[in-house]
């Protein structure tokens, strides 16, 4: 499967389109707005770059995962949040403006943290002879993740009307691509899929739940309001599995490394909505109004 043109050429192009679509939803104001919620941004970055990889590694050791699946879990942990996190935050009355800012910052940092964390995992599990993100592949990851976002932002700045029209089609395309890649990765390892599900199903489910809980708990510890805590929870807890799948299949050429992200991409659509529903039940009307005001400010500021 990983040698087909669909994976080696089509998948990176699909990811580039998705990241371009993400860029269409961002402006420089989304980065500048970070100054209004520095605690949320710093806290989310610490969780994303340091805590979640440590949690993932702990689960790997606890469940004694095989090396390739272990690298896949670490790659998943290193992947940032994305548009799906923004969507869930909106559904459960989170601070969508904060989500957009966190996505913007995470996308930049992830272009460099993904190769670093993935290489550390590859070296730790003694796979350096067969795998590795050398300079050329690191440049490929940076190009796939960061450049399309910057191009999307440039187009948004010059043609906001086009950006608004393209938003919905690109979101639909993102979902279709994620479903197709997930199904493809599972079919590619269909002989071992039940074994993999037994090995990584519980790990990825726990990782998703811990990520969501950590994002919410830290936000409340920092005394952020509930909409901000929901936004942080979704941003930290819902990973951009399209990035993880693309790197596994088209950069590292390993279907087995892609399996944790494929399994996670199914489970997160069960766990995250249930978690979000529980959080949003106690959201006060005042906090909901505040979130609506912030979302309106974001729309007017970025239109």
Buried (B, 14 or more C-beta within 10 A) or exposed (E): BBEEEBBBEBBBEBBBBBBBBBBBBBBEBBBEBBEEBEBBBEBBBEBBBEBBBEBBBEBBEEBEBBBBBBBBBBBBBBBBBBBBBBBBBBBBBBBBBBBBBBBBBBBBBBBBBBBBBBBBBBEBBEBEEEBBBEEEBBEBBBEBBBBBBBBBBEBBEEEBEEBBEBBEEBBEBBBEBBEBBBEBBBEBBEEBBEEBBEBBBBBBBBBBBBBBBBBBBBBBEBEBBBBBBBBBBBBBBBBBBBBBBBBBBBBBBBBBBBBBBBBBBBBBBEBBEEBBEEBBEEBEEEBBEBBEEBBEEBEEEBE
